[in-house]
Amino acid sequence: MPKTYAAPQDFSEEEYVAIPMTPVESNQVAAVGYDAARRTLSVTFTRGTGAIYQYPNCDAKLHADFMAAESKGKYFGAHVKALPFKKFKAPVAA
């Protein structure tokens, strides 16, 4: 039986607020950022359009554990992927 996938989520209509990102070594995750004041985790991936996914209501420990994980992709799948998120288009380079 073929795998079925959920339809991709639309881009958020909310104003995008940039969060500084740190590149990581991973086959799946390209970069991770965290805004402590907004409690928002930000993630980009190695594949796709470069969209930025922001996960609100995340604590600093989740970010620290994510950054310390030996496998960023496995950590993302186990602890972040199911969380609610907002998807933003990749910023256009000036």
FENMO-V389468 format. One record per pair of residues at least 4 apart in sequence whose ideal C-beta (glycine too) atoms are under 8 Angstrom apart, sorted by the first residue. I is the first residue (numbers start at 1). J is the second residue. D is the distance in whole Angstrom. If there is no record, write none. Layout:
# FENMO-V389468
i=[I & I]
j=[J & J]
d=[D & D]
This chain:
# FENMO-V389468
i=[9 & 9 & 10 & 11 & 11 & 11 & 11 & 12 & 12 & 12 & 12 & 14 & 16 & 16 & 16 & 16 & 17 & 17 & 18 & 19 & 19 & 19 & 19 & 19 & 19 & 19 & 20 & 21 & 21 & 21 & 21 & 21 & 22 & 22 & 22 & 22 & 23 & 23 & 24 & 24 & 24 & 24 & 24 & 24 & 25 & 26 & 26 & 26 & 26 & 26 & 27 & 27 & 28 & 28 & 28 & 28 & 28 & 28 & 29 & 29 & 29 & 29 & 29 & 29 & 29 & 30 & 30 & 30 & 31 & 31 & 32 & 32 & 32 & 32 & 32 & 32 & 32 & 33 & 33 & 33 & 34 & 34 & 34 & 34 & 34 & 34 & 35 & 35 & 35 & 36 & 38 & 39 & 39 & 39 & 39 & 40 & 40 & 40 & 40 & 40 & 41 & 41 & 41 & 41 & 41 & 41 & 41 & 42 & 42 & 42 & 42 & 43 & 43 & 43 & 43 & 43 & 43 & 44 & 44 & 44 & 44 & 44 & 45 & 45 & 49 & 49 & 50 & 51 & 51 & 51 & 51 & 52 & 52 & 52 & 52 & 52 & 53 & 53 & 53 & 53 & 54 & 54 & 54 & 54 & 55 & 55 & 55 & 55 & 56 & 56 & 56 & 57 & 58 & 58 & 58 & 58 & 59 & 60 & 61 & 62 & 62 & 62 & 63 & 64 & 65 & 65 & 65 & 66 & 66 & 66 & 66 & 66 & 69 & 69 & 71 & 72 & 73 & 74 & 75 & 75 & 76 & 76 & 77]
j=[85 & 87 & 87 & 51 & 87 & 88 & 89 & 16 & 86 & 87 & 88 & 86 & 52 & 88 & 89 & 91 & 35 & 38 & 91 & 33 & 34 & 35 & 38 & 40 & 42 & 54 & 33 & 31 & 32 & 33 & 42 & 44 & 31 & 32 & 33 & 67 & 30 & 31 & 29 & 30 & 31 & 32 & 67 & 72 & 72 & 30 & 46 & 71 & 72 & 73 & 46 & 73 & 45 & 46 & 47 & 72 & 73 & 76 & 43 & 44 & 45 & 46 & 72 & 73 & 76 & 44 & 45 & 46 & 43 & 44 & 41 & 42 & 43 & 63 & 66 & 67 & 72 & 41 & 42 & 43 & 40 & 41 & 42 & 58 & 60 & 63 & 39 & 40 & 42 & 60 & 56 & 56 & 57 & 58 & 59 & 54 & 55 & 56 & 57 & 58 & 54 & 55 & 58 & 62 & 63 & 66 & 80 & 52 & 53 & 54 & 55 & 52 & 53 & 54 & 55 & 76 & 80 & 50 & 51 & 52 & 53 & 90 & 51 & 53 & 89 & 90 & 90 & 87 & 88 & 89 & 90 & 87 & 88 & 89 & 90 & 91 & 85 & 86 & 87 & 88 & 85 & 86 & 87 & 88 & 80 & 83 & 84 & 85 & 84 & 85 & 86 & 84 & 62 & 63 & 80 & 83 & 63 & 64 & 65 & 66 & 79 & 80 & 67 & 68 & 69 & 75 & 79 & 72 & 75 & 76 & 79 & 80 & 74 & 75 & 75 & 76 & 77 & 78 & 79 & 80 & 80 & 81 & 81]
d=[8 & 5 & 7 & 7 & 5 & 6 & 6 & 8 & 4 & 6 & 6 & 6 & 7 & 4 & 8 & 7 & 8 & 7 & 7 & 4 & 7 & 5 & 8 & 6 & 4 & 7 & 5 & 4 & 7 & 4 & 6 & 7 & 6 & 6 & 6 & 7 & 7 & 5 & 6 & 7 & 6 & 6 & 7 & 5 & 8 & 7 & 7 & 7 & 4 & 5 & 6 & 6 & 6 & 6 & 8 & 7 & 4 & 7 & 6 & 8 & 6 & 7 & 4 & 6 & 6 & 5 & 6 & 5 & 7 & 5 & 7 & 7 & 6 & 7 & 6 & 6 & 7 & 7 & 4 & 8 & 7 & 6 & 7 & 7 & 7 & 4 & 7 & 5 & 7 & 6 & 7 & 7 & 6 & 6 & 7 & 5 & 7 & 5 & 8 & 7 & 7 & 4 & 4 & 7 & 6 & 7 & 7 & 6 & 7 & 5 & 8 & 8 & 5 & 8 & 7 & 7 & 7 & 6 & 7 & 6 & 7 & 8 & 8 & 8 & 8 & 6 & 3 & 5 & 7 & 6 & 6 & 7 & 5 & 8 & 7 & 8 & 5 & 7 & 6 & 8 & 6 & 5 & 8 & 7 & 6 & 5 & 7 & 5 & 7 & 8 & 7 & 8 & 5 & 7 & 8 & 7 & 8 & 6 & 6 & 6 & 7 & 7 & 6 & 6 & 6 & 7 & 7 & 7 & 5 & 7 & 7 & 7 & 7 & 4 & 6 & 6 & 6 & 6 & 6 & 7 & 5 & 6 & 5]
